[in-house]
């Protein structure tokens, strides 16, 4: 049997699975980064409270901790499993690749996360109930556990971009996959931006401080934290770009939306401006202002960051061997993994895919558009939305009125050969090239309406043919029974 490990495709109309994942991930990054940053800030403040015997700092920790509990811990714990569910259906082989290499790392991360969750409760509810020294110790354990979760997850995230060391492909071994230059620079960058988020979200807590002198002190502290971390983070981002695969830079340079660069600069400048203003004029920090700033950072900073991270990995979703469309495109001897491309080249994608319905396994005049749609779903929809909106809509790339002949040339000449660095190699039989091209042309020139109509027609024709065949079979059976009699 020439079947490969592919699963049914998950596609959200108008949006695409990639954007669903990115939406959940954006919220998760805000929640998780804010809490890890805050954990370290708490360790510092708690230490200071103990050294200088100050109750107001502990009170601040308690308020910020409460805010974290109701906001980031709830949002983080909802979006965390959300990432698992959505990525498992969007990228089953991608997640499979991560689990095969890192399942124990993830278990370890979970243990630290449990310490973190228990820790935040202890930090909030034990203020004033235990002495300051004990509180400081708890805060430090909380900070270390939070940091451990970050370190482990970043190791796994950076594997998605690039396995830590090149020898991993030959020899496997999770430490080879885990640690590399990319991991360390990314860890530094995330720590920096984490403090930026902690400082911004902390503004909401500072807004509620009554005592003007203390408000000023905390606004100053968070302001400095925010300014330094934003600048360090921006510098580390530049360094990070030197440690990513070449094709990632190609996508960065040519293929990110035009608004990406300016939008990042505006967010950076806006963030710095915000901190400077709040340091100079702590009085103007009110909850609504600080809250709005957190939302702006979320929308204008994290969304482009998460979509860029996704774009830069192209054509792969994990480890430079699992394509975004879930096909395994490279041998990895270290993990006993074989490229699936030869099988697809041999039997075609329709026959290689275990979930292709029987009536679509061979392209014919009666199922061309359905087969084309199926191939587009399997091969393209993870990266391109076939509808009007969503992630990189397909119709944007072709001129109006494009002909089938030209389309076939493109599909065969470019897509099946893997001639473009940021797209996977997608082998197809000639009949599959024709089906996909017919579908793409219809998608381009007539849109979803035309496709729905064409598919309806195909299904009706098939049904009619079946009815006719049944009728003929009946006649044949009748005749046969007459003969027997
Ligand atoms: C791994 C993700 C991925 C997959 C799978 C993928 N593409 Fe692309 N494709 C991209 C990226 C990234 C670009 C760059 C354009 C952009 O970002 O707007 C692109 C660009 C294109 C372009 C623009 C022309 C060009 O040469 O740059 C066309 C046409 C296209 N894709 C068609 C398809 C079709 C049809 C399929 C399915 C058979 C497909 N792609 C599968 C990621 C992908």
Boltz pocket constraint, residues with backbone or C-beta under 6 A from the ligand:
constraints:
  - pocket:
      binder: B
      contacts: [[A, 251], [A, 255], [A, 256], [A, 311], [A, 314], [A, 315], [A, 316], [A, 323], [A, 324], [A, 325], [A, 375], [A, 376], [A, 379], [A, 380], [A, 381], [A, 382], [A, 383], [A, 384], [A, 392], [A, 394], [A, 397], [A, 398], [A, 415], [A, 420], [A, 422], [A, 423], [A, 424], [A, 426], [A, 440]]
      max_distance: 6.0
